[in-house]
Amino acid sequence: MENLWKINFEPMSINTPKEIVETQCEYLGELTDGKIIAKISDYEGPISSYTKLNFLTIFGSSFKDQKVNIQEDLGDIGKSTFTFEFFITSPKTPNYKYRIMFFQYGIAFFPTVIVLDEAIANELEGEQDIICYSQEEFENNLKNILNSQKIENVVNALLAIAQSGKPVSS
């Protein structure tokens, strides 16, 4: 029998959203001589607002027929999205982090969903949830986010704490 697979697979020539943000983390460390740290960490849990069902709603709905869409079970097995939080902190503020955003994408990298801090979203006069359909769109949104006044204020405050020479803890 002949091979039915496509003969030449090639890796995508694209930076993942995580790689793009990791590079920006390195740049912030360089710009601030390590006084301010930008980090990415894996995140599990919801990244957007949602409605919690109360007990009575859950109890009442258990008697209703529930349609199951088999398409939701085909394809990806296990964790089918990559979810991260992106935040800034400082060695002098070990118990503080300012979460800039969550971002999430699937195996194809794009679209990528960004969920912004509310203050940044308000400043940029946009939605808190942004969908980026390409690397270029992701980078443009990230540039606007990183150049927001809110980020500048947080970085400047963290720099002031770093220059004071005293760790801040709660």
WODA-V95285 format. One record per backbone hydrogen bond with DSSP energy under -0.5 kcal/mol. CO is the residue of the C=O (numbers start at 1). NH is the residue of the N-H. If there is no record, write none. Layout:
{{CO NH} {CO NH}}
This chain:
{{7 9} {12 14} {16 20} {17 21} {18 22} {19 23} {20 24} {21 25} {22 26} {23 27} {24 28} {25 29} {26 30} {27 31} {28 32} {29 34} {30 33} {32 35} {37 89} {39 87} {41 85} {50 52} {54 58} {55 59} {56 60} {57 61} {58 62} {59 62} {60 63} {61 64} {67 69} {68 70} {69 72} {70 73} {70 74} {74 76} {78 80} {81 83} {82 105} {83 43} {84 103} {85 41} {86 100} {86 101} {87 39} {88 98} {89 37} {90 93} {92 168} {93 90} {93 96} {97 99} {98 88} {98 100} {100 117} {101 86} {102 115} {103 84} {104 113} {105 82} {106 109} {108 110} {111 106} {112 132} {113 104} {114 116} {114 130} {115 102} {117 121} {118 122} {119 123} {120 124} {121 126} {122 125} {128 116} {128 130} {130 114} {130 132} {131 133} {132 111} {132 112} {134 138} {135 139} {136 140} {137 141} {138 142} {139 143} {140 144} {141 145} {142 146} {143 147} {145 148} {148 152} {149 153} {150 154} {151 155} {152 156} {153 157} {154 158} {155 159} {156 160} {157 161} {158 162} {159 163} {160 164} {161 165} {161 166} {162 165} {167 169} {168 95}}
